[in-house]
Amino acid sequence: MTPRPLRVLLVATHPVQYGAPLFRALAKDARLDIQVAYCDMGGAEERVDRDFGVAVKWDIPLLDGYRWVHLRNRSLRPGVGRFFGFFNPGVWRLISRGNFDAVVVYTGYVYATFWMALAAAKSKRVPIFFGTDAHELVPPDAKRWKIALKKWLWPRLFGLADRVIVHSSGGAALMHSLGIADERVALFPYCVDNDWWIEQSRSVDRGAVRGRWKVPGDAIVVLFCAKLQPWKRPGDLLAAFARAAGPNAHLVFAGDGALRRELEAQAKAMGVAERVHFLGFVNQSGLPETYGAADVLVLPSSFEPFGVVVNEAMLCGCAVIVSDRVGARFDLVREGETGFVFPAGNVDALAATLKRVLGDAVALRRMGRAARERMASWSLADYDRAFVETIAKAAPGAR
């Protein structure tokens, strides 16, 4: 007798470009019957992104290929960054009446709706899965009291989950350090739609893209692709580039944010403005050509739970240089093979790494190929496999 599909509710804050491909992949699995509940529709609708500083609407399909429902947000001040920014009482009714085998919550515990979903699942004795993409306790502002609070709170919080979801081996090690038993931790690899990125990157005309950027075709291009925020540390990259780069190297900033004007002024002061290019916000459909026209991605963040731009760049054939605070380094960055890791905030170390790679274009191309090959086992298929195995072990409907 063929077992029925596992009915799983996935609770998410709002449609995002990283979630939609994942939900579509899960929806295609005959072993699953998934429904996504969104707390808000930002992302599918044009909204001003406070970090980018511009109106953003993702230009790829976010709501196609899977079942979803919009839970009415009754918050007086809706949005991210506030506990009551997502206040969706309808999640209680949905869980209570949905006959789900499991509930997976992606919102994070910092929102009221998370606690409603948790209470509803516990009251119905439905297995609930949640976790974090973090690999360390240090928050963006590095305040010690927050670290101490997490050290006390997180073992108790994650003890409420039937399985704790992490997205890197670094996250699994963090849970182990907090006393969470290894068998209660499930690694769901933080991945993107590999096939889409590879297909899109193969059609990139590097010369044409660089022509628009006013970058020579034979130049070596260093890329920063993220919001221009303090904890992303774009200034570190600019300073390191100014020290290490020869006349044939160019630096491209893809992204916008509060630091843009300061960075532009610094580039002029450092005498490298002619070789530093600011693209502003680049929507999702424009990213494959951005990575494809570059040679190496640098992510120098002092706080970066994962850093999915690393996935994207590697799939497009870019080598990567990341700080030791970037979660993707645990599983994707193989030192000297797919990229390099340097201590966050150490501009001298970053400059030395840049000087090393910028002087060897052949090695950069070899690393770019190795980067793409590495991604073969960090894909939606791997996520789907881990998801089904984890749900099946804990959900009573699977027995």
Summary of the structure (lengths in Angstrom):
residues: 399
radius of gyration: 21.6
end to end distance: 12.8
largest distance: 72.3
contacts: 1355
relative contact order: 0.13
helix: 43%
strand: 19%
